[in-house]
């Protein structure tokens, strides 16, 4: 039995990286691997990912069990500056020892804490999956440098980089002067998205959307990267042409209220639905007519892969790697184009793309098997 720690910053919310970690924990062979998830932040017990993991008996260990709230802002700043890194690192080393972990698999911005105890790590294998563009993950920082930390861990602990696609692999190799970065794609379970037993009208009735509506869908955290403001402007343009249009957004995040306010200010109240912390994404995709994804930047967004596997026409930002477009109904479009152009493309189903990507790159079962081989390899 190989004991694995999946280590990440967030408290297992419903973001893309957290969902991937959840899939790893649920799908890896239980006869070979014992998975413990360690988070820096307190666990988000409202998230769909937390509920799935809890039901499956997967242990999640938060380093901060509750949000630290200091009476004065200056006290919080001093704690973060002087004690946070040491506190996280000390706790991590203790958990590794308690779990007798042989593999530490890092996700998101955690390398600064790991690097501070690089010479004390008693593990056989150290991995880091880059979930976003390397330029975003390894951007300069006043306090902590993920890039400097990665270099320390490559030197002291043979840190193995994992990329989500080939462009990312080349960039990581170039940035860190290595040649051994491997690719493990964000996979999905195809059958879940192709074999939803309910029909579209039944699902719409359940979520209170008119069966005759033209439903534009989006799945993603309400954050800057997902570009919801632009999505709202695109929907407003569609609504001018089709008053039966309805915007279905699935996700949660810090910009949710801002997005609601923008929609209401445009007179679109009653013409949109927001659903949070859902575990039934395959059936919600079936309720949509078209999927729209105008991100500013991405690593490998599994949402547009899911939408295509579900058979949806998909209009997405052209900053997303070409490997994610494998259907002729998946059309990349620049966010420099005006919302009216996006609306035209959404409404004109004769506009196709020339996609050549291999859908089998995203088969979760094969990617999980490849990850298991990486965990076991000496």
Rosetta blueprint (number, residue, H / E / L):
1 X L
2 X E
3 X E
4 X E
5 X E
6 X E
7 X E
8 X E
9 X L
10 X L
11 X L
12 X L
13 X L
14 X L
15 X L
16 X H
17 X H
18 X H
19 X H
20 X H
21 X H
22 X H
23 X H
24 X H
25 X H
26 X H
27 X H
28 X L
29 X L
30 X L
31 X L
32 X L
33 X E
34 X E
35 X E
36 X E
37 X E
38 X E
39 X E
40 X L
41 X L
42 X L
43 X L
44 X L
45 X L
46 X L
47 X L
48 X H
49 X H
50 X H
51 X H
52 X H
53 X H
54 X H
55 X H
56 X L
57 X L
58 X L
59 X E
60 X E
61 X E
62 X E
63 X L
64 X L
65 X L
66 X L
67 X L
68 X L
69 X L
70 X L
71 X L
72 X L
73 X H
74 X H
75 X H
76 X H
77 X H
78 X H
79 X H
80 X H
81 X H
82 X H
83 X H
84 X H
85 X H
86 X H
87 X H
88 X H
89 X H
90 X H
91 X H
92 X H
93 X H
94 X H
95 X H
96 X H
97 X H
98 X H
99 X H
100 X L
101 X L
102 X L
103 X E
104 X E
105 X E
106 X E
107 X E
108 X L
109 X L
110 X L
111 X H
112 X H
113 X H
114 X H
115 X H
116 X L
117 X L
118 X H
119 X H
120 X H
121 X L
122 X L
123 X L
124 X L
125 X E
126 X E
127 X E
128 X E
129 X E
130 X L
131 X L
132 X L
133 X L
134 X H
135 X H
136 X H
137 X H
138 X L
139 X L
140 X L
141 X L
142 X L
143 X L
144 X L
145 X L
146 X H
147 X H
148 X H
149 X H
150 X H
151 X H
152 X H
153 X H
154 X H
155 X H
156 X H
157 X H
158 X L
159 X L
160 X E
161 X E
162 X E
163 X E
164 X L
165 X L
166 X H
167 X H
168 X H
169 X H
170 X H
171 X H
172 X H
173 X H
174 X H
175 X H
176 X H
177 X L
178 X L
179 X L
180 X L
181 X L
182 X E
183 X E
184 X L
185 X L
186 X L
187 X L
188 X E
189 X L
190 X H
191 X H
192 X H
193 X H
194 X H
195 X L
196 X L
197 X L
198 X L
199 X L
200 X H
201 X H
202 X H
203 X H
204 X H
205 X H
206 X H
207 X L
208 X L
209 X L
210 X L
211 X L
212 X L
213 X L
214 X E
215 X E
216 X E
217 X E
218 X E
219 X E
220 X L
221 X L
222 X L
223 X L
224 X H
225 X H
226 X H
227 X L
228 X H
229 X H
230 X H
231 X H
232 X H
233 X H
234 X H
235 X H
236 X H
237 X H
238 X H
239 X H
240 X H
241 X H
242 X L
243 X L
244 X L
245 X E
246 X E
247 X E
248 X E
249 X E
250 X E
251 X L
252 X L
253 X L
254 X L
255 X L
256 X H
257 X H
258 X H
259 X H
260 X H
261 X H
262 X H
263 X H
264 X H
265 X H
266 X L
267 X L
268 X L
269 X L
270 X L
271 X L
272 X E
273 X E
274 X E
275 X E
276 X L
277 X L
278 X L
279 X L
280 X L
281 X H
282 X H
283 X H
284 X H
285 X H
286 X H
287 X L
288 X L
289 X L
290 X E
291 X E
292 X E
293 X E
294 X L
295 X L
296 X L
297 X L
298 X L
299 X L
300 X L
301 X L
302 X H
303 X H
304 X H
305 X H
306 X H
307 X H
308 X H
309 X H
310 X L
311 X L
312 X L
313 X E
314 X E
315 X E
316 X E
317 X E
318 X L
319 X L
320 X L
321 X L
322 X H
323 X H
324 X H
325 X L
326 X L
327 X L
328 X L
329 X L
330 X E
331 X E
332 X E
333 X E
334 X L
335 X L
336 X L
337 X L
338 X L
339 X H
340 X H
341 X H
342 X H
343 X H
344 X H
345 X H
346 X H
347 X H
348 X L
349 X L
350 X L
351 X L
352 X L
353 X L
354 X L
355 X L
356 X L
357 X L
358 X L
359 X H
360 X H
361 X H
362 X H
363 X E
364 X H
365 X H
366 X H
367 X H
368 X H
369 X H
370 X H
371 X H
372 X H
373 X H
374 X H
375 X H
376 X H
377 X L
378 X L
